[in-house]
């Protein structure tokens, strides 16, 4: 990458070619916000703490896509989970659509967000989990295990990246993101 080219333009180009692959299914759709920012010269992704996942569990925040809206509208709603003003999102593009273990189709929407505020006293109580993409390239452990989803047991991939654990569709989204932005200097 040319060092004079913005990482934002580079990521937009990498997301556009080849275009994201949609899944041909009638499953319920959810938009997952893949929130990127730069801090200390590195590209980071901002995840949300997974409810009920225990310490370290993280997810890409998501919202259901209604039949009358585009995925980006739902992704903007999901931004509130990260305490990010949806008006401050800068859409960059989409990643390949992913089938979630729970049956939904996930549409990953990649956007630039402002870096999280770390100087506030209540930061520890926030629903944010920052993860440097350079760390995501080398998870300490990737495993597959069965989990119960409704009445069924399904196989789920789980990646342990330092103190952060990502499971299910989140692992596939993160791998796709890394593949697409692999030559970005900021990452």
VENWOSUL-V584810 format. One line per field, one symbol per residue. phi: phi as a letter, one per 40 degrees, with the letter a starting at -180 (. if undefined). Layout:
phi->???
//
This chain:
phi->.ccccccccccdccccbcccccccaccdbbcbcbcbabafgbcbbbbbcccgcgcgcbbccaaccccbbcdcccccccdcdcgbcccccbdbibbdcbccdchccbbcbcacbcdccbccccdccccbbcbccccccbccabbbacbcbgcbcbcbcbbbbfcbbbbgcdccccccccccbdbcdcc
//
